[in-house]
């Protein structure tokens, strides 16, 4: 049987791992976001138009054919969130029940909207891919939708991946806040 010292040491190592992974994810998210803002701003200043998320879908890193920045952004968003929950999830127990109930309703609402947006974007993206294939074209990554504002269209790969990440994060947040507290055995 492990001693209390060994358990504390193991918890400290685990916490350091989650903290290190969180900082890595935060750094990657910030780097990708700043890069996207920089390139999008230059594009807007040159052409007067920008497609939300397009630069993240067009940029493959570290070499062409490996992965797109939008995929990295989606992954580090979800993994970073998981680390935050593992690091601070116990703090949810100290929130008053009335506030916790309000937060649960807000997070549940976000999860519902994110799921709808994911399904909507995925269906639209699939439909437009099918329509392009019927015309003899295949341009999976360059499909945009002029919604919600025709002046600033969204790239559907970006919208689909990020709405999936938003759904996973909010659904996990709802689950974390809603799971019953374990009773301590004396």
Backbone as a printed PyTorch tensor [residue, N CA C, xyz], in Angstrom:
tensor([[[  0.8490,  -1.1860,   0.0000],
         [  0.0000,   0.0000,   0.0000],
         [  0.8890,   1.2410,   0.0000]],

        [[  0.4560,   2.2440,  -0.7650],
         [  1.2410,   3.4650,  -0.8940],
         [  1.0520,   4.3690,   0.3260]],

        [[  2.1080,   5.0560,   0.6600],
         [  2.0370,   5.9920,   1.7820],
         [  1.4300,   7.3060,   1.3120]],

        [[  1.0760,   8.1380,   2.2830],
         [  0.5080,   9.4540,   1.9670],
         [  1.5290,  10.3000,   1.2170]],

        [[  2.8080,  10.1710,   1.5750],
         [  3.8680,  10.9090,   0.9030],
         [  3.9430,  10.5220,  -0.5720]],

        [[  3.8590,   9.2070,  -0.8640],
         [  3.9170,   8.7380,  -2.2560],
         [  2.7170,   9.2410,  -3.0460]],

        [[  1.5440,   9.2500,  -2.4090],
         [  0.3380,   9.7460,  -3.0800],
         [  0.4630,  11.2310,  -3.3870]],

        [[  0.9900,  12.0140,  -2.4230],
         [  1.1810,  13.4520,  -2.6350],
         [  2.1850,  13.7070,  -3.7550]],

        [[  3.2440,  12.9210,  -3.7730],
         [  4.2730,  13.0670,  -4.8050],
         [  3.6920,  12.7430,  -6.1870]],

        [[  2.8780,  11.6910,  -6.2410],
         [  2.2420,  11.3040,  -7.5000],
         [  1.2650,  12.3850,  -7.9690]],

        [[  0.4970,  12.9540,  -7.0360],
         [ -0.4410,  14.0220,  -7.3910],
         [  0.3070,  15.2550,  -7.9080]],

        [[  1.4440,  15.5680,  -7.2750],
         [  2.2400,  16.7100,  -7.7090],
         [  2.7760,  16.4900,  -9.1270]],

        [[  3.2620,  15.2990,  -9.4160],
         [  3.7440,  14.9810, -10.7720],
         [  2.6140,  15.0900, -11.7890]],

        [[  1.4690,  14.5460, -11.4280],
         [  0.3080,  14.5970, -12.3230],
         [ -0.0860,  16.0460, -12.5860]],

        [[ -0.1230,  16.8500, -11.5430],
         [ -0.4730,  18.2650, -11.6840],
         [  0.5260,  18.9840, -12.5880]],

        [[  1.8060,  18.6850, -12.4220],
         [  2.8360,  19.3070, -13.2680],
         [  2.6530,  18.9300, -14.7330]],

        [[  2.2940,  17.6850, -14.9840],
         [  2.0610,  17.2460, -16.3680],
         [  0.9080,  18.0390, -16.9720]],

        [[ -0.2260,  18.1030, -16.2590],
         [ -1.3800,  18.8370, -16.7710],
         [ -1.0760,  20.3240, -16.9310]],

        [[ -0.3170,  20.8860, -16.0170],
         [  0.0550,  22.2870, -16.1080],
         [  0.9660,  22.5370, -17.3110]],

        [[  1.9430,  21.6650, -17.5130],
         [  2.8360,  21.7900, -18.6660],
         [  2.0900,  21.6630, -19.9760]],

        [[  1.1920,  20.6970, -20.0590],
         [  0.4060,  20.5050, -21.2830],
         [ -0.5120,  21.7130, -21.5000]],

        [[ -1.1090,  22.2250, -20.4150],
         [ -1.9590,  23.4050, -20.5520],
         [ -1.1690,  24.5970, -21.0960]],

        [[  0.0100,  24.8630, -20.5250],
         [  0.8210,  25.9900, -21.0040],
         [  1.2250,  25.7960, -22.4600]],

        [[  1.5530,  24.5710, -22.8430],
         [  1.8740,  24.2890, -24.2430],
         [  0.6650,  24.5940, -25.1270]],

        [[ -0.5130,  24.1140, -24.7260],
         [ -1.7340,  24.3530, -25.5030],
         [ -2.0430,  25.8450, -25.6030]],

        [[ -1.9010,  26.5630, -24.4860],
         [ -2.1610,  28.0000, -24.4940],
         [ -1.1920,  28.7220, -25.4310]],

        [[  0.0740,  28.3220, -25.4160],
         [  1.0710,  28.9180, -26.3030],
         [  0.7150,  28.6540, -27.7660]],

        [[  0.3520,  27.4120, -28.0890],
         [  0.0000,  27.0620, -29.4660],
         [ -1.2570,  27.8140, -29.9010]],

        [[ -2.2720,  27.8780, -29.0170],
         [ -3.4930,  28.6220, -29.3610],
         [ -3.1890,  30.0860, -29.6290]],

        [[ -2.3860,  30.6960, -28.7700],
         [ -2.0480,  32.1120, -28.9420],
         [ -1.2480,  32.3340, -30.2190]],

        [[ -0.2960,  31.4500, -30.4900],
         [  0.5300,  31.5830, -31.6930],
         [ -0.3130,  31.4590, -32.9560]],

        [[ -1.1600,  30.4480, -32.9990],
         [ -2.0230,  30.2480, -34.1740],
         [ -2.9690,  31.4300, -34.3500]],

        [[ -3.5480,  31.9070, -33.2590],
         [ -4.4880,  33.0230, -33.3300],
         [ -3.8010,  34.2990, -33.8150]],

        [[ -2.6340,  34.5990, -33.2570],
         [ -1.9040,  35.7970, -33.6850],
         [ -1.4900,  35.7020, -35.1510]],

        [[ -1.0620,  34.5160, -35.5800],
         [ -0.7050,  34.3170, -36.9880],
         [ -1.9280,  34.5600, -37.8790]],

        [[ -3.0630,  33.9930, -37.4920],
         [ -4.2820,  34.1470, -38.2920],
         [ -4.7230,  35.6100, -38.3480]],

        [[ -4.6340,  36.3030, -37.2320],
         [ -5.0100,  37.7200, -37.2200],
         [ -4.0800,  38.5210, -38.1220]],

        [[ -2.7910,  38.2610, -38.0250],
         [ -1.8090,  38.9820, -38.8420],
         [ -2.0660,  38.7700, -40.3350]],

        [[ -2.1980,  37.5130, -40.7500],
         [ -2.4070,  37.2150, -42.1760],
         [ -3.7650,  37.7350, -42.6400]],

        [[ -4.7970,  37.5670, -41.8290],
         [ -6.1330,  38.0320, -42.2070],
         [ -6.1840,  39.5520, -42.3070]],

        [[ -5.5150,  40.2310, -41.3910],
         [ -5.4810,  41.6930, -41.4400],
         [ -4.7800,  42.1770, -42.7070]],

        [[ -3.6610,  41.5580, -43.0560],
         [ -2.9710,  41.9160, -44.3030],
         [ -3.8590,  41.6530, -45.5120]],

        [[ -4.5480,  40.5190, -45.5060],
         [ -5.4540,  40.1930, -46.6120],
         [ -6.5640,  41.2330, -46.7110]],

        [[ -7.1170,  41.6130, -45.5700],
         [ -8.1930,  42.5980, -45.5660],
         [ -7.7050,  43.9540, -46.0680]],

        [[ -6.5170,  44.3540, -45.6350],
         [ -5.9710,  45.6460, -46.0690],
         [ -5.6680,  45.6700, -47.5630]],

        [[ -5.3130,  44.5030, -48.1360],
         [ -5.0120,  44.4340, -49.5650],
         [ -6.2640,  44.2830, -50.4250]],

        [[ -7.1940,  43.4530, -49.9780],
         [ -8.3490,  43.1520, -50.8240],
         [ -9.6680,  43.7370, -50.3220]],

        [[ -9.7090,  44.1350, -49.0580],
         [-10.9580,  44.6460, -48.5040],
         [-11.9150,  43.5460, -48.1040]],

        [[-11.4520,  42.2990, -48.1520],
         [-12.3100,  41.1640, -47.8350],
         [-11.5020,  40.1360, -47.0500]],

        [[-12.1730,  39.4580, -46.1540],
         [-11.5360,  38.3730, -45.4160],
         [-12.5620,  37.2570, -45.2250]],

        [[-12.0940,  36.0380, -45.3220],
         [-12.9280,  34.8630, -45.0730],
         [-12.4770,  34.2840, -43.7380]],

        [[-13.3830,  34.2610, -42.7770],
         [-13.0530,  33.8230, -41.4260],
         [-12.5410,  32.3790, -41.4460]],

        [[-11.3560,  32.1890, -40.9030],
         [-10.7750,  30.8560, -40.7630],
         [-10.0440,  30.3220, -41.9720]],

        [[-10.1220,  31.0060, -43.0920],
         [ -9.5190,  30.4820, -44.3170],
         [ -8.0090,  30.3030, -44.1960]],

        [[ -7.3370,  31.2530, -43.5550],
         [ -5.8840,  31.1590, -43.4330],
         [ -5.4920,  29.9170, -42.6120]],

        [[ -6.3050,  29.5520, -41.6400],
         [ -6.0040,  28.3750, -40.8220],
         [ -6.2330,  27.0740, -41.5790]],

        [[ -7.1320,  27.1140, -42.5420],
         [ -7.3990,  25.9210, -43.3470],
         [ -6.3650,  25.7820, -44.4600]],

        [[ -5.8980,  26.8990, -44.9850],
         [ -4.9300,  26.8580, -46.0850],
         [ -3.4960,  26.6050, -45.6190]],

        [[ -3.2030,  26.8950, -44.3590],
         [ -1.8300,  26.7680, -43.8660],
         [ -1.6040,  25.3850, -43.2870]],

        [[ -0.6980,  24.6510, -43.9250],
         [ -0.3340,  23.3160, -43.4370],
         [  1.0130,  23.4180, -42.7370]],

        [[  1.1350,  22.7280, -41.6010],
         [  2.3340,  22.8400, -40.7880],
         [  2.6600,  21.4830, -40.1760]],

        [[  3.8530,  21.0570, -40.0830],
         [  5.1130,  21.7130, -40.4050],
         [  5.4640,  21.6150, -41.8920]],

        [[  4.9010,  20.6460, -42.6070],
         [  5.1090,  20.5450, -44.0510],
         [  3.7640,  20.3010, -44.7060]],

        [[  3.7150,  20.5760, -45.9960],
         [  2.4750,  20.3950, -46.7330],
         [  2.0430,  18.9370, -46.7010]],

        [[  0.7710,  18.7180, -46.4530],
         [  0.2130,  17.3750, -46.4470],
         [  0.1370,  16.7370, -45.0680]],

        [[  0.7010,  17.3840, -44.0550],
         [  0.6760,  16.7960, -42.7120],
         [ -0.6200,  17.1740, -41.9900]],

        [[ -0.7480,  18.4200, -41.5860],
         [ -1.9540,  18.8690, -40.8850],
         [ -2.1110,  20.3660, -41.0730]],

        [[ -3.3410,  20.8080, -40.9400],
         [ -3.6610,  22.2180, -41.0990],
         [ -3.7070,  22.8860, -39.7160]],

        [[ -3.4420,  24.1820, -39.6960],
         [ -3.4540,  24.9060, -38.4250],
         [ -4.8000,  24.8040, -37.7200]],

        [[ -5.8880,  24.7480, -38.4630],
         [ -7.2050,  24.6430, -37.8430],
         [ -7.3340,  23.3290, -37.0680]],

        [[ -6.7010,  22.2730, -37.5530],
         [ -6.7390,  20.9910, -36.8440],
         [ -5.9700,  21.0970, -35.5370]],

        [[ -4.7870,  21.7140, -35.5870],
         [ -4.0250,  21.9210, -34.3540],
         [ -4.8100,  22.7710, -33.3640]],

        [[ -5.4530,  23.8350, -33.8590],
         [ -6.2170,  24.7230, -32.9900],
         [ -7.3570,  23.9670, -32.3150]],

        [[ -8.0410,  23.1370, -33.0670],
         [ -9.1340,  22.3510, -32.5040],
         [ -8.6050,  21.4140, -31.4180]],

        [[ -7.5250,  20.7220, -31.6910],
         [ -6.9790,  19.7520, -30.7420],
         [ -6.4900,  20.4400, -29.4680]],

        [[ -5.6910,  21.4940, -29.6090],
         [ -5.1540,  22.1410, -28.4050],
         [ -6.2490,  22.8510, -27.6050]],

        [[ -7.3160,  23.2680, -28.2520],
         [ -8.4350,  23.8600, -27.5160],
         [ -9.0800,  22.8320, -26.6030]],

        [[ -9.3550,  21.6640, -27.1370],
         [-10.0030,  20.6080, -26.3510],
         [ -9.0510,  20.0640, -25.2840]],

        [[ -7.8120,  19.7850, -25.6490],
         [ -6.8440,  19.2570, -24.6850],
         [ -6.5520,  20.2910, -23.5970]],

        [[ -6.4130,  21.5530, -23.9760],
         [ -6.1990,  22.6160, -22.9990],
         [ -7.3510,  22.7160, -22.0180]],

        [[ -8.5690,  22.6030, -22.5240],
         [ -9.7470,  22.6230, -21.6630],
         [ -9.7080,  21.4520, -20.6850]],

        [[ -9.3840,  20.2890, -21.1820],
         [ -9.3310,  19.1050, -20.3110],
         [ -8.3210,  19.3190, -19.1870]],

        [[ -7.1810,  19.8980, -19.5130],
         [ -6.1620,  20.1760, -18.4920],
         [ -6.6850,  21.1640, -17.4520]],

        [[ -7.4050,  22.1820, -17.8970],
         [ -7.9860,  23.1520, -16.9670],
         [ -8.9430,  22.4520, -16.0110]],

        [[ -9.7560,  21.5690, -16.5360],
         [-10.7050,  20.8510, -15.6830],
         [ -9.9740,  19.9520, -14.6930]],

        [[ -8.9470,  19.2740, -15.1600],
         [ -8.1810,  18.4010, -14.2570],
         [ -7.4460,  19.2040, -13.1940]],

        [[ -7.0130,  20.4060, -13.5400],
         [ -6.2870,  21.2420, -12.5810],
         [ -7.2180,  21.9430, -11.5890]],

        [[ -8.3660,  22.3670, -12.0500],
         [ -9.2420,  23.1610, -11.1910],
         [-10.6400,  22.6390, -11.0340]],

        [[-10.9050,  21.4320, -11.5030],
         [-12.2580,  20.8760, -11.4480],
         [-12.8140,  20.7210, -10.0510]],

        [[-11.9320,  20.5120,  -9.0850],
         [-12.3810,  20.3610,  -7.7010],
         [-12.9670,  21.6610,  -7.1520]],

        [[-12.5760,  22.7850,  -7.7380],
         [-13.0750,  24.0840,  -7.2720],
         [-14.5620,  24.2570,  -7.5390]],

        [[-15.1130,  23.4690,  -8.4620],
         [-16.5400,  23.5520,  -8.7790],
         [-17.3730,  23.1640,  -7.5590]],

        [[-16.8330,  22.2860,  -6.7400],
         [-17.5750,  21.8270,  -5.5590],
         [-17.8410,  22.9640,  -4.5780]],

        [[-16.9940,  23.9720,  -4.5620],
         [-17.1480,  25.0650,  -3.5950],
         [-18.1000,  26.1580,  -4.0790]],

        [[-18.5750,  26.0650,  -5.3060],
         [-19.5050,  27.0590,  -5.8460],
         [-20.8790,  26.8190,  -5.2250]],

        [[-21.5590,  27.8700,  -4.7890],
         [-22.9170,  27.6870,  -4.2470],
         [-23.8330,  27.0140,  -5.2730]],

        [[-24.7620,  26.2120,  -4.7770],
         [-25.6290,  25.4290,  -5.6710],
         [-26.4130,  26.3000,  -6.6360]],

        [[-26.8960,  27.4520,  -6.1940],
         [-27.6890,  28.3060,  -7.0770],
         [-26.8460,  28.8200,  -8.2420]],

        [[-25.5900,  29.1930,  -7.9400],
         [-24.7020,  29.6760,  -8.9980],
         [-24.2940,  28.5310,  -9.9180]],

        [[-24.0460,  27.3780,  -9.3250],
         [-23.6920,  26.1980, -10.1140],
         [-24.8400,  25.8390, -11.0750]],

        [[-26.0690,  25.9610, -10.6160],
         [-27.2350,  25.6720, -11.4700],
         [-27.3120,  26.6370, -12.6490]],

        [[-27.0480,  27.9080, -12.3920],
         [-27.0560,  28.9050, -13.4700],
         [-25.9470,  28.5940, -14.4720]],

        [[-24.7520,  28.2970, -13.9660],
         [-23.6310,  27.9590, -14.8510],
         [-23.9260,  26.7050, -15.6750]],

        [[-24.5570,  25.7200, -15.0600],
         [-24.9270,  24.5050, -15.7930],
         [-25.8850,  24.8320, -16.9340]],

        [[-26.8560,  25.6730, -16.6800],
         [-27.8130,  26.0540, -17.7260],
         [-27.1300,  26.8170, -18.8550]],

        [[-26.2080,  27.7010, -18.5080],
         [-25.4770,  28.4530, -19.5270],
         [-24.6240,  27.5210, -20.3700]],

        [[-23.8800,  26.6340, -19.7100],
         [-23.0030,  25.7020, -20.4390],
         [-23.8300,  24.7260, -21.2700]],

        [[-24.9620,  24.2760, -20.7490],
         [-25.8460,  23.3990, -21.5230],
         [-26.3570,  24.1320, -22.7630]],

        [[-26.7270,  25.4040, -22.6190],
         [-27.1870,  26.1920, -23.7650],
         [-26.0860,  26.3260, -24.8130]],

        [[-24.8670,  26.5830, -24.3560],
         [-23.7340,  26.6790, -25.2800],
         [-23.5180,  25.3520, -25.9980]],

        [[-23.6370,  24.2400, -25.2660],
         [-23.4690,  22.9150, -25.8830],
         [-24.5350,  22.6690, -26.9490]],

        [[-25.7580,  23.0570, -26.6720],
         [-26.8490,  22.8610, -27.6430],
         [-26.5950,  23.6820, -28.9030]],

        [[-26.2260,  24.9410, -28.7370],
         [-25.9520,  25.8030, -29.8880],
         [-24.7490,  25.2810, -30.6710]],

        [[-23.6980,  24.8800, -29.9540],
         [-22.4940,  24.3730, -30.6270],
         [-22.7970,  23.0850, -31.3930]],

        [[-23.6120,  22.2130, -30.8170],
         [-23.9790,  20.9810, -31.5290],
         [-24.7840,  21.3140, -32.7830]],

        [[-25.7350,  22.2360, -32.6480],
         [-26.5050,  22.6500, -33.8140],
         [-25.5900,  23.2140, -34.8970]],

        [[-24.6800,  24.1080, -34.5130],
         [-23.7670,  24.7230, -35.4770],
         [-22.8680,  23.6770, -36.1380]],

        [[-22.4090,  22.7130, -35.3650],
         [-21.5740,  21.6530, -35.9330],
         [-22.3550,  20.8630, -36.9790]],

        [[-23.5470,  20.4220, -36.6220],
         [-24.3630,  19.6340, -37.5540],
         [-24.7270,  20.4790, -38.7740]],

        [[-25.1390,  21.7240, -38.5510],
         [-25.5050,  22.6190, -39.6460],
         [-24.3320,  22.8160, -40.6030]],

        [[-23.1680,  23.1790, -40.0530],
         [-21.9900,  23.4120, -40.8910],
         [-21.5630,  22.1410, -41.6230]],

        [[-21.6240,  21.0290, -40.9430],
         [-21.2180,  19.7690, -41.5570],
         [-22.1510,  19.4030, -42.7200]],

        [[-23.4370,  19.5780, -42.5050],
         [-24.4140,  19.2540, -43.5740],
         [-24.2340,  20.2030, -44.7600]],

        [[-24.0980,  21.4910, -44.5000],
         [-23.8870,  22.4540, -45.5860],
         [-22.6010,  22.1330, -46.3370]],

        [[-21.5380,  21.8870, -45.5910],
         [-20.2360,  21.5630, -46.1850],
         [-20.3600,  20.3160, -47.0610]],

        [[-21.0020,  19.2790, -46.5510],
         [-21.1900,  18.0360, -47.3060],
         [-22.0240,  18.2750, -48.5620]],

        [[-23.0750,  19.0720, -48.4350],
         [-23.9350,  19.3700, -49.5890],
         [-23.1770,  20.1230, -50.6750]],

        [[-22.3690,  21.1060, -50.2730],
         [-21.6070,  21.8840, -51.2460],
         [-20.4940,  21.0500, -51.8870]],

        [[-19.8910,  20.1430, -51.1250],
         [-18.9030,  19.2240, -51.7060],
         [-19.5770,  18.3460, -52.7540]],

        [[-20.7480,  17.8230, -52.4230],
         [-21.4930,  16.9720, -53.3610],
         [-21.8630,  17.7420, -54.6260]],

        [[-22.3260,  18.9920, -54.4460],
         [-22.6870,  19.8050, -55.6080],
         [-21.4640,  20.0630, -56.4830]],

        [[-20.3040,  20.3260, -55.8620],
         [-19.0770,  20.5380, -56.6310],
         [-18.6650,  19.2780, -57.3820]],

        [[-18.7660,  18.1330, -56.7360],
         [-18.3890,  16.8630, -57.3780],
         [-19.2990,  16.5860, -58.5630]],

        [[-20.5720,  16.9260, -58.4330],
         [-21.5130,  16.7280, -59.5410],
         [-21.1210,  17.5950, -60.7440]],

        [[-20.4520,  18.7120, -60.4960],
         [-19.9690,  19.5890, -61.5580],
         [-18.5650,  19.2270, -62.0130]],

        [[-18.0020,  18.1730, -61.4270],
         [-16.6680,  17.7320, -61.7990],
         [-15.5440,  18.4540, -61.0840]],

        [[-15.8290,  19.0630, -59.9550],
         [-14.8100,  19.7860, -59.1830],
         [-14.6870,  19.1410, -57.8060]],

        [[-13.5140,  19.2910, -57.2210],
         [-13.3370,  18.8400, -55.8430],
         [-12.4610,  19.8650, -55.1240]],

        [[-13.1060,  20.6780, -54.3130],
         [-12.4170,  21.7200, -53.5700],
         [-12.9270,  21.6840, -52.1310]],

        [[-12.5080,  20.7100, -51.3720],
         [-13.0410,  20.4840, -50.0260],
         [-12.7100,  21.6320, -49.0760]],

        [[-11.4950,  22.1150, -49.1110],
         [-11.0500,  23.1030, -48.1310],
         [-11.4320,  24.5380, -48.4530]],

        [[-11.7790,  24.8300, -49.6710],
         [-12.0440,  26.2120, -50.0700],
         [-13.5040,  26.5960, -50.0770]],

        [[-14.3490,  25.8080, -49.4830],
         [-15.7830,  26.1010, -49.5000],
         [-16.1230,  27.0510, -48.3510]],

        [[-16.7990,  28.1270, -48.7110],
         [-17.1700,  29.1540, -47.7330],
         [-18.6750,  29.3460, -47.7330]],

        [[-19.1490,  29.9060, -46.6390],
         [-20.5710,  30.2200, -46.5490],
         [-20.7150,  31.6710, -46.0960]],

        [[-21.5840,  32.3840, -46.7630],
         [-21.7930,  33.7950, -46.4470],
         [-22.8730,  33.9270, -45.3770]],

        [[-22.6190,  33.2880, -44.2830],
         [-23.5420,  33.2970, -43.1570],
         [-22.7220,  33.4040, -41.8880]],

        [[-23.0250,  34.1660, -40.9530],
         [-24.2300,  34.9640, -40.7430],
         [-24.1920,  36.3380, -41.3990]],

        [[-23.0200,  36.7570, -41.9030],
         [-22.9190,  38.0740, -42.5310],
         [-22.3110,  37.9000, -43.9240]],

        [[-23.0200,  38.2860, -44.9760],
         [-22.4910,  38.1140, -46.3370],
         [-21.1670,  38.8480, -46.5840]],

        [[-20.8960,  39.8880, -45.8060],
         [-19.6540,  40.6280, -46.0010],
         [-18.4380,  39.9170, -45.4050]],

        [[-18.6850,  38.9880, -44.4850],
         [-17.5780,  38.2220, -43.8850],
         [-17.9390,  36.7350, -43.8820]],

        [[-17.6950,  36.0590, -45.0010],
         [-18.0100,  34.6300, -45.0660],
         [-17.0960,  33.8070, -44.1560]],

        [[-17.5430,  32.6130, -43.8400],
         [-16.7920,  31.6770, -42.9970],
         [-16.3650,  30.4860, -43.8350]],

        [[-15.1400,  30.0390, -43.6330],
         [-14.6780,  28.8050, -44.2450],
         [-15.3540,  27.6600, -43.4990]],

        [[-15.9470,  26.7330, -44.2410],
         [-16.7250,  25.6700, -43.5960],
         [-15.8650,  24.6300, -42.8770]],

        [[-14.6390,  24.4090, -43.3070],
         [-13.7530,  23.5020, -42.5660],
         [-13.4940,  24.1020, -41.1810]],

        [[-13.1540,  25.3780, -41.1600],
         [-12.9060,  26.0740, -39.9010],
         [-14.1530,  26.0590, -39.0240]],

        [[-15.2840,  26.4490, -39.5740],
         [-16.5200,  26.5330, -38.7950],
         [-16.9160,  25.1730, -38.2330]],

        [[-16.7610,  24.1210, -39.0380],
         [-17.1360,  22.7830, -38.5950],
         [-16.2180,  22.2960, -37.4760]],

        [[-14.9120,  22.4450, -37.6570],
         [-13.9740,  21.9560, -36.6410],
         [-14.0840,  22.7410, -35.3360]],

        [[-14.2190,  24.0340, -35.4350],
         [-14.2660,  24.8340, -34.2080],
         [-15.6090,  24.6980, -33.4930]],

        [[-16.6940,  24.4850, -34.2280],
         [-17.9680,  24.2470, -33.5450],
         [-17.9670,  22.8660, -32.8920]],

        [[-17.2590,  21.8970, -33.4850],
         [-17.1040,  20.5990, -32.8270],
         [-16.3020,  20.7570, -31.5360]],

        [[-15.2220,  21.5200, -31.5870],
         [-14.4250,  21.7620, -30.3790],
         [-15.2730,  22.4640, -29.3110]],

        [[-16.0600,  23.4470, -29.7140],
         [-16.9190,  24.1590, -28.7640],
         [-17.9410,  23.2150, -28.1420]],

        [[-18.4870,  22.3120, -28.9490],
         [-19.4370,  21.3420, -28.3990],
         [-18.7540,  20.4060, -27.4090]],

        [[-17.5880,  19.8670, -27.7670],
         [-16.8830,  18.9570, -26.8630],
         [-16.5330,  19.6440, -25.5430]],

        [[-16.0530,  20.8670, -25.6230],
         [-15.6770,  21.6080, -24.4230],
         [-16.8940,  21.8880, -23.5470]],

        [[-17.9590,  22.3860, -24.1440],
         [-19.1420,  22.7290, -23.3520],
         [-19.8520,  21.4870, -22.8220]],

        [[-19.8970,  20.4160, -23.5980],
         [-20.5150,  19.1760, -23.1180],
         [-19.7040,  18.6060, -21.9460]],

        [[-18.3810,  18.6480, -22.0610],
         [-17.5450,  18.1760, -20.9610],
         [-17.6910,  19.0750, -19.7360]],

        [[-17.8040,  20.3810, -19.9560],
         [-18.0330,  21.3100, -18.8490],
         [-19.3490,  21.0260, -18.1490]],

        [[-20.3900,  20.7700, -18.9180],
         [-21.6850,  20.4400, -18.3350],
         [-21.5920,  19.1400, -17.5510]],

        [[-20.9590,  18.1420, -18.1310],
         [-20.7870,  16.8490, -17.4450],
         [-20.0160,  17.0280, -16.1400]],

        [[-18.9340,  17.7930, -16.1920],
         [-18.0940,  18.0020, -15.0080],
         [-18.8800,  18.6870, -13.8950]],

        [[-19.6820,  19.6820, -14.2420],
         [-20.4580,  20.3940, -13.2260],
         [-21.6480,  19.5890, -12.7310]],

        [[-22.1080,  18.6180, -13.5270],
         [-23.3280,  17.8940, -13.1910],
         [-23.0970,  16.5570, -12.5050]],

        [[-21.8790,  16.0550, -12.5460],
         [-21.6970,  14.7350, -11.9420],
         [-21.8410,  14.8280, -10.4320]],

        [[-22.4560,  13.8030,  -9.8750],
         [-22.6920,  13.8340,  -8.4280],
         [-21.3860,  13.7790,  -7.6430]],

        [[-21.3870,  14.4440,  -6.5160],
         [-20.1950,  14.4480,  -5.6740],
         [-20.0690,  13.1020,  -4.9680]],

        [[-18.8400,  12.6340,  -4.9130],
         [-18.5730,  11.3690,  -4.2140],
         [-18.5670,  11.6510,  -2.7250]],

        [[-19.2340,  10.7820,  -2.0080],
         [-19.2530,  10.9190,  -0.5600],
         [-18.0120,  10.2840,   0.0180]],

        [[-17.4070,  10.9850,   0.9710],
         [-16.1870,  10.4860,   1.5940],
         [-16.5490,   9.3490,   2.5600]],

        [[-15.8440,   8.2580,   2.4140],
         [-16.0200,   7.1440,   3.3390],
         [-15.1510,   7.4040,   4.5630]],

        [[-15.7340,   7.3230,   5.7070],
         [-14.9890,   7.5690,   6.9530],
         [-14.3010,   6.3050,   7.4030]]])
